[in-house]
Amino acid sequence: MKIAVLSRNPKLYSTRRLVEGIEKRGHEARVIDHMKCDIIMDDKGPSIYYEGEVLNDLDAVIPRIGASVTFYGTAVVRQFEMMDVFCTVDSIAITRSRDKLRSLQILSRSGVGMPKTAFTNFNKKENKVLKHIGQAPVVIKLLEGTQGLGVVLAETNKAATSVVEAFESVKTRVILQEFIEEAGGADIRAFVVNGEVVGAMKRQGKEGEFRSNLHRGGNAAVIKLSRAEKSTALKAAKSMGLAVAGVDMLQSKKGPLVLEVNSSPGLEGIENATGVDIADKIVEFIESKAKKKKKTKKHA
């Protein structure tokens, strides 16, 4: 099979590992910068041109779409879908996962455990919203934040009000979320592929840091998930429509609580912590789905 990795940088760890995984299983790998793709639509049907060449011979695509280019990146993925090329992650699921508020609404509707969260047009009524969350400390998050950026821990209701007013003054939307103290500055990343948790790690924030992101200086170690944690991760990924996902959860007195479902989870941290060949699992998933798609086309 010919499998493309949509990535803007072929030197990134995740991109390199996916290429290695594709080639190791006997397939042809290609890295395509989605921002250099031209999307063409006419009465002959949808097509994509890349560096002057029409891409009409791909069997599957692995999208690695960065948050800053979600709109164009998902348009490219959607075009591949229109061309009947198998994509490991659906374009609509990527868009859904990048909208932090929409994601939380979907998770809430699906009954997935999550920290209590509030979003409102504040208009200097922050204290009313804080009553829904409970007593401070409270976590305040930018709707567009990634990798732990744009996340603030307010120790008191007064501090929370001041932070929210500051964000409001620059027309920046935020959500308020209950602080799970017993998590101890740690979270769990469960990596889901095709309805199975293929690896999990516990990330611990550095001393004095409540954010556990590896980009913020945290460290990671392999962890064996409880039945509830595994079930929650799978339910969260399914509710978001993601066949490949990184599900971030907190361990709490109430059980596992989902913070986020990532549609382009990095491979470096999870592979180093667990020793699991995640790239191989993704290519194996492609083999099972793309072959079925080919058979269906033949019988159509």
C-alpha positions, 0 to 999 in steps of 0.5 A: 500500500501507499500510505501518506503521513500529513505532516509539516516537518518530516524530522519530527519524532512522530512523523519519523516513527510513522514512516518507519512503521509503514516501511517496516510492514512492507508499505510505501511511505510518503510525507506530505505537507498538507499546507502545500496541497492544492484542493481542486474541485470541478465536474471531474470530481475532487482532486489534490495537487502537491508540488505540481503532481496530482495525488491519485494513488494513495491507499491511506493517509495519517493526518498529523494536523497542528492546532494552528492550521486546523482549518486548512489541514482538515480541508485537505483531510476532507478532500482525501475522504471525498476521493475515497482514501482511507484516513486514520482520523476523520476530518470532522473528528479533528475539527470537533476535538480542536473545539475545546468547548464543543469537546466538553459538551460532547463528553458531558452528553456521553456521560464521560467522567469529567471535572465540573466545567462552566462557560458563560458570558460573564458580565462581572457575574463571575462569582455566580459561575464559581458557585457552580464549580465549587470553592476555589482553587479553580482552573481557568483555561483559554479555549485555544490553549495547547500543551499546557499554555493558557492554563491558570490556577486561581487559588481564591475566588477573588483571584479567579474573578481578576483573571477572568476579568483580565481575559475578558478585557482582551476579548478572550474566551475562557472556561472555568473548571474544578481543581482536582487536588488529589491528582497531585499535579499528575495525569494519565495519557491513554493512547487509543487505536481502533477501539483498544488502549494500546499504551498508557503513561502517567505524567507527573508535573515538576515540583510546584507545577499543577500542569503535567504536560511533558512540554512543561518539564513533566516526566512520564512513566508506564502505568497499568490502567484500572478497568474504569480508566480503560473504559473511560478512555475508550468511551471518550475516544468513541464519543469524539468519533476518533479511531486514533486518540490520546485521552488525558485523564485525572485520577480522582476520588470520583474515578477517572475524569477526562480533561481532553481527547487529542486527535494528533497525540504525539508518539515520543512520550508514550513510546519512550514511557511504555516501550510499545511500538505505537506506530506499528499499531497505527499501521496495523489498523490501516491494514485492517481498514484499507483492505476492507475498503478495497474489497468493498470497492471491488464488489460495488 
